[in-house]
């Protein structure tokens, strides 16, 4: 158990890469098979505006989550062990504010670019995120913090 504690949740692929690779793949497909989400000037303009708002909201949520971890002096990167169970800041509303932020950021980028194909890969991103990162993190937090984490998990939803 001591070795598991030292290693943290042992997430092997950095979660930002789980978002970046499918996004890039989607834009490569978009380049060869251009398909817009919205057509026409007004719908595309509205979509772009919504996309910029999503990007702003996403970055704010992500930095709020990172800042909260930093204030609590615990690991932001899920390879390192957690020092404390963080239940304040955005973690009062969602157990994964940074992943939620990355998801909204991904959507915002797709909307700003009015690019359909990267959007198609988002369900894959979320599934991989769960399988590769969230599942490991939740198991680790339950081992590390026991009843405190189970209580937190029962009160706060994974996403929103």
C-alpha positions as CSV (number, residue, x, y, z in Angstrom):
1,X,0.0,0.0,0.0
2,X,2.9,2.4,0.8
3,X,4.2,2.1,-2.8
4,X,0.7,2.8,-4.2
5,X,0.4,5.9,-2.0
6,X,3.7,7.2,-3.3
7,X,2.7,6.7,-6.9
8,X,-0.7,8.4,-6.9
9,X,-3.4,7.3,-9.2
10,X,-0.9,6.1,-11.8
11,X,-2.6,7.8,-14.8
12,X,-0.2,6.9,-17.6
13,X,-1.4,9.2,-20.4
14,X,-1.6,12.9,-19.5
15,X,-5.3,13.8,-19.7
16,X,-4.7,16.9,-21.9
17,X,-3.3,14.6,-24.6
18,X,-6.6,12.6,-24.4
19,X,-8.3,15.8,-25.7
20,X,-5.5,17.1,-28.0
21,X,-5.0,14.0,-30.1
22,X,-8.6,13.5,-31.2
23,X,-9.0,17.3,-31.7
24,X,-6.0,17.3,-34.0
25,X,-7.3,14.2,-35.8
26,X,-10.7,15.9,-36.2
27,X,-9.1,19.0,-37.7
28,X,-7.1,16.8,-40.1
29,X,-10.3,15.1,-41.3
30,X,-11.9,18.6,-41.4
31,X,-9.1,19.8,-43.7
32,X,-9.8,17.0,-46.2
33,X,-13.6,16.8,-45.8
34,X,-14.7,20.3,-44.8
35,X,-18.0,20.2,-43.0
36,X,-19.4,23.0,-41.0
37,X,-21.6,22.8,-37.9
38,X,-23.6,25.9,-39.0
39,X,-24.0,27.4,-42.4
40,X,-24.9,31.0,-43.2
41,X,-23.4,34.1,-41.9
42,X,-25.6,34.7,-38.9
43,X,-25.7,31.2,-37.6
44,X,-21.9,30.8,-38.0
45,X,-21.3,34.2,-36.2
46,X,-23.6,33.1,-33.4
47,X,-21.8,29.8,-33.1
48,X,-18.4,31.5,-33.1
49,X,-19.6,33.9,-30.3
50,X,-20.9,30.9,-28.2
51,X,-17.6,29.2,-28.9
52,X,-15.5,32.1,-27.5
53,X,-17.8,32.3,-24.5
54,X,-17.2,28.6,-23.9
55,X,-13.5,29.0,-24.2
56,X,-13.5,31.8,-21.6
57,X,-15.7,29.8,-19.2
58,X,-13.6,26.7,-19.7
59,X,-10.3,28.4,-19.1
60,X,-11.7,30.1,-16.0
61,X,-12.9,26.8,-14.6
62,X,-9.6,25.1,-15.3
63,X,-7.5,27.8,-13.7
64,X,-9.9,28.0,-10.8
65,X,-9.4,24.2,-10.3
66,X,-5.6,24.4,-10.7
67,X,-5.5,27.4,-8.3
68,X,-7.5,25.5,-5.7
69,X,-5.1,22.6,-5.9
70,X,-2.1,24.9,-5.6
71,X,-3.6,26.6,-2.5
72,X,-4.2,23.2,-0.9
73,X,-0.6,22.2,-1.9
74,X,-1.7,19.0,-3.6
75,X,-0.7,17.5,-7.0
76,X,-2.4,18.9,-10.1
77,X,-0.9,16.2,-12.4
78,X,-2.6,12.8,-11.8
79,X,0.7,10.9,-11.8
80,X,1.6,12.3,-8.3
81,X,-0.1,11.4,-5.1
82,X,-2.7,13.7,-3.6
83,X,-1.9,15.3,-0.2
84,X,-5.5,16.2,0.7
85,X,-9.0,15.6,-0.6
86,X,-10.0,19.0,-2.1
87,X,-13.7,19.8,-1.6
88,X,-13.7,23.6,-2.0
89,X,-13.7,26.0,-5.0
90,X,-15.1,24.4,-8.1
91,X,-14.8,21.0,-6.4
92,X,-18.0,21.9,-4.5
93,X,-19.9,21.6,-7.8
94,X,-18.0,19.0,-9.8
95,X,-15.5,16.3,-8.9
96,X,-13.6,17.0,-12.2
97,X,-13.6,20.7,-12.9
98,X,-10.5,20.6,-15.0
99,X,-11.8,17.7,-17.1
100,X,-15.1,19.6,-17.5
101,X,-13.1,22.7,-18.5
102,X,-11.2,20.7,-21.1
103,X,-14.5,19.3,-22.5
104,X,-16.0,22.8,-22.7
105,X,-12.8,24.1,-24.2
106,X,-12.9,21.4,-26.9
107,X,-16.5,22.3,-27.7
108,X,-15.6,26.0,-27.8
109,X,-12.7,25.4,-30.2
110,X,-15.0,23.4,-32.5
111,X,-17.6,26.1,-32.4
112,X,-15.1,28.9,-33.1
113,X,-13.7,27.0,-36.0
114,X,-17.2,25.9,-37.1
115,X,-15.7,22.5,-37.6
116,X,-17.9,19.4,-37.5
117,X,-15.3,16.6,-37.6
118,X,-13.5,17.3,-34.4
119,X,-16.9,17.3,-32.7
120,X,-17.5,13.7,-33.8
121,X,-14.5,12.6,-31.7
122,X,-15.7,14.2,-28.4
123,X,-17.6,11.1,-27.2
124,X,-14.5,9.1,-27.7
125,X,-12.5,11.6,-25.7
126,X,-14.9,11.4,-22.8
127,X,-15.0,7.6,-22.9
128,X,-11.1,7.4,-23.0
129,X,-10.9,10.0,-20.2
130,X,-13.1,7.9,-18.0
131,X,-11.3,4.6,-18.8
132,X,-7.7,6.0,-18.7
133,X,-7.9,8.7,-16.0
134,X,-11.1,9.2,-14.0
135,X,-11.6,5.5,-13.1
136,X,-8.0,5.3,-11.8
137,X,-8.2,8.6,-10.0
138,X,-11.5,7.6,-8.3
139,X,-10.1,4.2,-7.2
140,X,-7.0,5.9,-5.9
141,X,-8.9,8.6,-4.0
142,X,-11.1,5.9,-2.4
143,X,-8.1,3.9,-1.3
144,X,-6.3,7.1,0.0
145,X,-9.2,8.9,1.7
146,X,-11.8,6.1,2.3
147,X,-15.0,7.3,3.9
148,X,-14.2,11.0,3.3
149,X,-14.0,10.4,-0.4
150,X,-17.1,8.2,-0.5
151,X,-19.0,10.9,1.3
152,X,-17.7,13.5,-1.1
153,X,-18.5,11.3,-4.1
154,X,-22.1,10.9,-2.8
155,X,-22.6,14.7,-2.5
156,X,-20.8,16.0,-5.6
157,X,-21.5,14.8,-9.2
158,X,-18.6,13.8,-11.5
159,X,-19.4,16.4,-14.1
160,X,-22.2,18.8,-13.1
